[in-house]
Amino acid sequence: MSPVAPEPRAPRHSEYSQSDTGPTRSGLTETAWYRSLAAELSARGLDRQEVDRTVAGTRTEAASDGTAPADLFGPAVLYARELASALKEDGAARRAPTPAYGPIVLRLRGVSARRGRRAVLTDLDLTVRRGEVVAVVGANGAGKSTLLQVCAGLLGAGSGTVERTARFGYAPQLDALAPLLTVDEHLRLFGMLEGAGRERSVPTGHRILQRLGWSPDGNRVAGALSGGTRQKLNLALAQLASPDLLLLDEPYQGLDALAYEDLWTLIAAWRDSGAGVLLVTHLLRDIDFVDRVVELPTPEASAHRAVAERAA
């Protein structure tokens, strides 16, 4: 099923009374907007957890953009209607049956890694196949981001082996965008480095970005983008050359609620096309949409296990 793209948003306008026409809005007015959004989402059948997550994502996007929610998203009632429709339609697409898994694109055997003097990963085994989405979860400090850096070859394993397809894309938690390069310059540069073609990479990247709900201005520099749009560009660069394996470190960071849904529709499309996906998450809701979950033990648990093994 093709992803559900949100309708183009109308120019933002106030849903409040004519007495509230100043260039900025008070905290009370913004609070009222978010309350209206939450109430409308609840009325449209979303459960409490879904409402809280959606409102929190909307707050994050508005704060990242530095714009009042009424100016950025329009009337709360209309925006809630748009969100609820996208959530219901995309949820059905993500839960569609998946094909049988294909060949292995990533295999870790007995991998250990350190950050300075601290052991972060200990004797880890992990396999990802084509057509499979695997989520990595764990407490802070368990080594989730370290694991993806080891998989991407950015950090060497202290012991064990890492076997990985040569065709992979990596979207780190902190993007590596150059603030003075434009969107299209990033696409051309990464396209050339990944063998996707310097010019062909621009329309390809724009198509990916549009599926994430953003029609980019290719001449805009990365430093002028909001956190959410920077993350969308980060994701597009990782998928630019249609890799066999995608490594995504908390890919939802900075995305609003609609973009979050677009992201999972896109991940489902990547999986259905035969790519393997390994993603780090701390959102429990994400677990419903993946094929398998790998939980990393806390550093303390790993240390206790090592002590017990030495004692034995």
N, C-alpha and C positions, 0 to 999 in steps of 0.2 A: 504493500500500500504506500502510495506516495505521501510525503509529509504534508501536513496541513499548514499552509502558510497563512498567517493572520492577515486580515484585510488591511489595506493601507490606512494608516491612521489619519484622521482628519486633523486640520490645524488645531492646536490645543487652545481651549478656551475655558473660561471659568464656569463652574456649575453653581457658584454662590451668588448671593444677592448683589444688586448694583452698588450697594454701599461698600462692598468688598472689592474695590477696583484698583488698589494700590499696586505698585510694581513688585512688592514682596508680600508674603502672607505670614501671619503670626503663627506661633506654634499651636495655638488653639484651633485655628482654621485647618492646619495640616492634620491635627489629631482628628478633627471632625471628618475630614476626607477619608482617612484610613479606617475610621469606624464605619463610615458609610460603605466602603469597599468590603470590609469584613462581613457586615450585615447582609449585603447583597449576595456575596459568595455563599454564605450559609443558606440563604433563601433558595439558592439554585442547587442545593443538594450536596455541597462539599462538606466533608466532616471537619471537626474542629482542628485536627492536626494539619489537614490540607489547607484550611483557611489561614492558620497561623504561619505556615511555611510560605504561602503565596504572598501574604501581607509583608512578611519579613523580606522576601526577595524584592518586592516592589519598593520598600523603604531603602534597601541597599542600592538599587539602581538610581533612585531619585537623589540619594546622598552622593553617589559617585558622580552624577551629572551636575550636581549643584543647582538643581532646579526644583521648584515646588511641585508636588505630585499632580496638582490640578493643571499646571502648565505643561508638564511632561506627558501625562497620560490622558488628560481630558476628564470629563465627568466620571466620578467613581462608579455610578450605576452602569454607564455604558462600557467602561473598561472591565468591570466585573463580568458583564455579559460576554464580552470578547474572550476573557480568560476562561470562563467556565466552559464555553463552547470548545475552545482549543484543548482544554484538559480532557474532556470527555472523548473527543475524536482521536486525539493522539494516544490516549490510554489504550484504546482498542487496537491501534496499529502496533504498539509496542508489545502487546501480549499475544500477537500472532505466533503460531507454531514456527519453530526455527528448524532449518535443515540439519541433517547429520553433520557432525563436526568433521573437518578435513585434516590435512597433514599438520604436524606440529610446526609452529612458527617461533616458539620460544620454549626453551627448556633450561631450568636451573637445577643443578645437582649439588647438594651439600655446600651451598654458597654461604659464606660468612663475610662480613664487612665491618669496618670500624670507622668512626668519626674521631680522629685524633687518637686518644688512648681508650675511648669508650667503644665497646663492642655494641653494634647496632643490629646486625643480622647474624644469626647463628644457625649453621647447618640447615639452610632452607632448600627445600625441593619445590619446584613449581613448573607447571606445563600449561601452555596456551596453544590451542589449535585454531586453524582457520574456521571462521563462522562461529566463534565463541566469544562471549563477553564475560570476563572474569573481574570481579571487584576485590580490591585489597582494602581491608579495614583493620583498625587497631587503635590503641590509645596514642596520645601524643608521645613522641619519642620512641615509638615502636619500630621506626625505620621505613615507613611507607614511601616517602619521597626518596630516601636513600635507595630503596629497592628499584625504583624506576630509573634512577641515575645509573645503577649497576647494569640494568637491562639495556639502557641506551649506550653503554660503553663510556659514560662520562666519569665513572668512578670504578676503579678496579676492585675485583673481589679479592679478599684476603686469602680465601681458600675456596675450593669447589670449582665447578665449570659452568659457563654460560654459553649456550648455543642459541643463536638468534638468526632469523632471516636477514638478509642484507637489505631488503626493502621494508623499512620501518619509518614511522613518523613519531615524533615526540613533542608533546605540549607540556612544558614544565609549569609548575605552580606559579612561579614568577617569570613572566614573559621576558624574552631576550630581544625585544624590539628596539630598534635604533630610533631615538626620539626625533631626529632630523630627517629621517627617510620617510617618503610618502608611502601610502598603502600599496600603490602599484609598484614602487621600487622594491618594497619587501617581497612582493609576489614574484617579480622578475628575478631578484637575487636568489630566493629560495628555489625557484623553478630551475634556474641554471645549476645550482648546487645539487639538486635532487634529480637532475636529468629529465625534468618535465618539460623543458623547452622555455626559453626566456620569454617569448611573446605569448605562447599558448597558455602560460601559467596565469596571465592576467584574467582572461575570460573564465578560466577554470576556477580561479580563486574567487572571482565575483559571484559565480554560481553557488559556490559553497557558502559564501557570506549571505547571499540572499535566502538560502535555506535556513540560515540562523536568524532571519528576520531583519537583516540590515542591507540596504542598497548603498554601497559605499561610494564616497567621493574619492576616486583613486589618487587625486592630487593633494589630499589632506595628509599632513605629517602625523606620524604616530604619537608624538608628544602632545598633540592637541585632541586626542581621542579620550573618551571616558574609559573608566576601568572595564565596563562591560564590552565596549566595542574593541578595546585592545585584546580582550580575551577571545572574542570572536575571530579576530585576525590571527591570533596565536593558534587557534584550532584549525583555521583554514590552511595555514602554513604547514601544519603537521600532516594534513590529508592531501596536500597539493599533488603529490605524485602517485596517488592511489596505492598506498603501501599495503603490504600483506599483514602488517602488525602496527597497531596504534597504541602508544603509551601515553596515557592521559592522567595528569596529576591534578586532582580536584578541578575538573574542567568547567564546573558550574560557577566558579568564583567570579563575582561581579555581574552575573547574568540576571536579568529580571525574570519574572515568572513565565512569560511567554517564551523568552529565549531558552529558558530551562527546558520547556516542553519541546521546542524545536531541536535542542541538542539531543534529547533522547530519541526523537524520531530519526535524526541523522545517524546516531549510533546504531539504531536498529537497521538502518539502510546499509551502513558499513558492514555490519555482521551478515546481513542477507547477501551482500555482494561477495562474501567469502573472506573478509578480513578478520583477523583476530584482534580483540581489544582487551587491554589490561588497564584498568583505571583505579585510581586511589579515590576513596570517598569517606566522608564521615556522616553522610546523610542516610539515615535508616531507610528512607523512602526509596533510595536508589536500588536497594537490595531486591525489590520486587521486579526489577527490569533486567537483571543479569542472569547468566546461566549458572554461575558458580561463585562462591565467596571464599576468599582466603583470609583468615584472621591472623595477623602477626602478634606474637606474644609481647607483653611489655618487657622492657630491658631487665626489670627485676626478675620476672619469671624465667627469662633466658639464663640469667646469672644463677638462679637457684637450680635450674636443670643442669647447668654445666658443673656446678659443685657436686650435685648428687651423682652425676655420671663419673666424676673423678673419684668420688668416695667408693663407688661400686667397683 
